[in-house]
């Protein structure tokens, strides 16, 4: 039976590779889409940040300070942190609302304490950026005034630091115990634990949908399925072969999407000046093996569901209508668990798809549990067997040839 199933799988692969549009959509597009998308995001973000930093801003200052040198200190600090033109005069809030490069500053004193109010348009990025830089300047002034006051009383400001905080990072390795490198690796691992399960879930299932519907309901409509069924190959072998074909293609699509995603993230970080982030993850051979098994199970269960629904449906339109709600539910699973960490309650590992997400997170962040993995493996394996059985049962009945007349 397996030999016949492999023959069917090979036939499906040959048919797929004859279609240039399918090759482009499943192989070329994933490698191009993410690098282009994230590259453009990085370029636009970088250009936007540069534009905010290089822009010339106008600050209208309303001052009630009695000493001119106090206002001079405020102005000097503001001009030190950016390109700010200072205009002393009444603040016109309508101008600030309409002009993104104009902000206002009301400054006065209550005893020995400076009272400053920054007026800006929070809807506009440049206005928000200018307000942030002004706050930075005022905090610098505050630090200088505090230090000067302490020194005037014969107190060294550094002697008032009673707490010293040092970081020691565990769970990731770094050359010569470099804490910053370990932090960067930890951040990258967190990013992988968040993105990889989501994108694998999304693209393995989404990548299976089009091909799965075409090889089942599509072949029904074209009449090619009935020709295949009259061969000497058992119908169970045909069902298994189609599932294996779809599993292989969904894994290929997901791997190519992941490669494109990593390249895209690297391009985005390069444009943003963060390309020194280490693109490595702390996984040993066992970790990669467990991850591989998990991905295979995800591909198998996705393929089983789609082939079952596709062969049950009487047309491509009907199959799409059945699968779309399931796809939306899986998309919801991915989004709702994206920010979660692994090692949740035991019952999470008994829920299909969710258990795969948390298992992958466990593998990445080092919270792996053999009991949870075994639960996930048994649940998903049982579902795969169930869908193969149900699909084979439909293939062995006349229902497999039912077609809706359009």
Secondary structure in CASP SS format (residue, H / E / C, confidence):
PFRMAT SS
TARGET T0000
AUTHOR 0000-0000-0000
METHOD secondary structure of the structure
MODEL  1
X C 1.00
X H 1.00
X H 1.00
X H 1.00
X H 1.00
X H 1.00
X H 1.00
X H 1.00
X H 1.00
X H 1.00
X H 1.00
X H 1.00
X H 1.00
X H 1.00
X H 1.00
X H 1.00
X H 1.00
X C 1.00
X C 1.00
X H 1.00
X H 1.00
X H 1.00
X H 1.00
X H 1.00
X H 1.00
X H 1.00
X H 1.00
X H 1.00
X H 1.00
X H 1.00
X H 1.00
X H 1.00
X H 1.00
X H 1.00
X H 1.00
X H 1.00
X H 1.00
X H 1.00
X H 1.00
X H 1.00
X H 1.00
X H 1.00
X H 1.00
X H 1.00
X H 1.00
X H 1.00
X H 1.00
X H 1.00
X H 1.00
X H 1.00
X H 1.00
X H 1.00
X H 1.00
X H 1.00
X C 1.00
X C 1.00
X E 1.00
X E 1.00
X E 1.00
X E 1.00
X E 1.00
X E 1.00
X E 1.00
X C 1.00
X C 1.00
X C 1.00
X C 1.00
X H 1.00
X H 1.00
X H 1.00
X H 1.00
X H 1.00
X H 1.00
X H 1.00
X H 1.00
X H 1.00
X H 1.00
X H 1.00
X H 1.00
X H 1.00
X C 1.00
X C 1.00
X C 1.00
X E 1.00
X E 1.00
X E 1.00
X E 1.00
X E 1.00
X C 1.00
X C 1.00
X C 1.00
X C 1.00
X H 1.00
X H 1.00
X H 1.00
X H 1.00
X H 1.00
X H 1.00
X C 1.00
X C 1.00
X C 1.00
X E 1.00
X E 1.00
X E 1.00
X E 1.00
X E 1.00
X E 1.00
X E 1.00
X E 1.00
X E 1.00
X C 1.00
X C 1.00
X E 1.00
X E 1.00
X E 1.00
X E 1.00
X E 1.00
X E 1.00
X E 1.00
X C 1.00
X C 1.00
X C 1.00
X C 1.00
X C 1.00
X H 1.00
X H 1.00
X H 1.00
X H 1.00
X H 1.00
X H 1.00
X H 1.00
X H 1.00
X H 1.00
X H 1.00
X H 1.00
X H 1.00
X H 1.00
X H 1.00
X H 1.00
X H 1.00
X H 1.00
X H 1.00
X H 1.00
X H 1.00
X H 1.00
X H 1.00
X H 1.00
X H 1.00
X H 1.00
X H 1.00
X H 1.00
X H 1.00
X C 1.00
X C 1.00
X C 1.00
X C 1.00
X H 1.00
X H 1.00
X H 1.00
X H 1.00
X C 1.00
X C 1.00
X C 1.00
X C 1.00
X C 1.00
X C 1.00
X C 1.00
X C 1.00
X C 1.00
X C 1.00
X C 1.00
X C 1.00
X C 1.00
X C 1.00
X H 1.00
X H 1.00
X H 1.00
X C 1.00
X H 1.00
X H 1.00
X H 1.00
X H 1.00
X H 1.00
X H 1.00
X H 1.00
X H 1.00
X H 1.00
X H 1.00
X H 1.00
X H 1.00
X H 1.00
X H 1.00
X H 1.00
X H 1.00
X H 1.00
X H 1.00
X H 1.00
X H 1.00
X H 1.00
X H 1.00
X H 1.00
X H 1.00
X H 1.00
X H 1.00
X H 1.00
X H 1.00
X H 1.00
X H 1.00
X H 1.00
X H 1.00
X H 1.00
X H 1.00
X H 1.00
X H 1.00
X H 1.00
X H 1.00
X H 1.00
X H 1.00
X H 1.00
X H 1.00
X H 1.00
X H 1.00
X C 1.00
X H 1.00
X H 1.00
X H 1.00
X H 1.00
X H 1.00
X H 1.00
X C 1.00
X C 1.00
X C 1.00
X C 1.00
X C 1.00
X H 1.00
X H 1.00
X H 1.00
X H 1.00
X H 1.00
X H 1.00
X H 1.00
X H 1.00
X H 1.00
X H 1.00
X H 1.00
X H 1.00
X H 1.00
X H 1.00
X H 1.00
X H 1.00
X H 1.00
X H 1.00
X H 1.00
X H 1.00
X H 1.00
X H 1.00
X H 1.00
X H 1.00
X H 1.00
X H 1.00
X H 1.00
X H 1.00
X H 1.00
X H 1.00
X H 1.00
X H 1.00
X H 1.00
X H 1.00
X H 1.00
X H 1.00
X H 1.00
X C 1.00
X C 1.00
X C 1.00
X C 1.00
X C 1.00
X C 1.00
X C 1.00
X C 1.00
X C 1.00
X C 1.00
X C 1.00
X C 1.00
X C 1.00
X H 1.00
X H 1.00
X H 1.00
X H 1.00
X H 1.00
X H 1.00
X H 1.00
X H 1.00
X H 1.00
X H 1.00
X H 1.00
X H 1.00
X H 1.00
X H 1.00
X H 1.00
X H 1.00
X H 1.00
X H 1.00
X H 1.00
X H 1.00
X H 1.00
X H 1.00
X H 1.00
X H 1.00
X H 1.00
X H 1.00
X H 1.00
X H 1.00
X C 1.00
X C 1.00
X C 1.00
X H 1.00
X H 1.00
X H 1.00
X H 1.00
X H 1.00
X H 1.00
X H 1.00
X H 1.00
X H 1.00
X H 1.00
X H 1.00
X H 1.00
X H 1.00
X H 1.00
X H 1.00
X H 1.00
X H 1.00
X H 1.00
X H 1.00
X H 1.00
X H 1.00
X C 1.00
X C 1.00
X C 1.00
X C 1.00
X C 1.00
X C 1.00
X C 1.00
X C 1.00
X C 1.00
X H 1.00
X H 1.00
X H 1.00
X H 1.00
X H 1.00
X C 1.00
X C 1.00
X C 1.00
X H 1.00
X H 1.00
X H 1.00
X H 1.00
X H 1.00
X H 1.00
X H 1.00
X H 1.00
X H 1.00
X H 1.00
X H 1.00
X H 1.00
X C 1.00
X C 1.00
X C 1.00
X C 1.00
X H 1.00
X H 1.00
X H 1.00
X H 1.00
X H 1.00
X H 1.00
X H 1.00
X H 1.00
X H 1.00
X H 1.00
X H 1.00
X H 1.00
X H 1.00
X H 1.00
X H 1.00
X H 1.00
X H 1.00
X H 1.00
X H 1.00
X H 1.00
X H 1.00
X H 1.00
X H 1.00
X H 1.00
X H 1.00
X H 1.00
X C 1.00
X C 1.00
X H 1.00
X H 1.00
X H 1.00
X H 1.00
X C 1.00
X C 1.00
X C 1.00
X C 1.00
X C 1.00
END
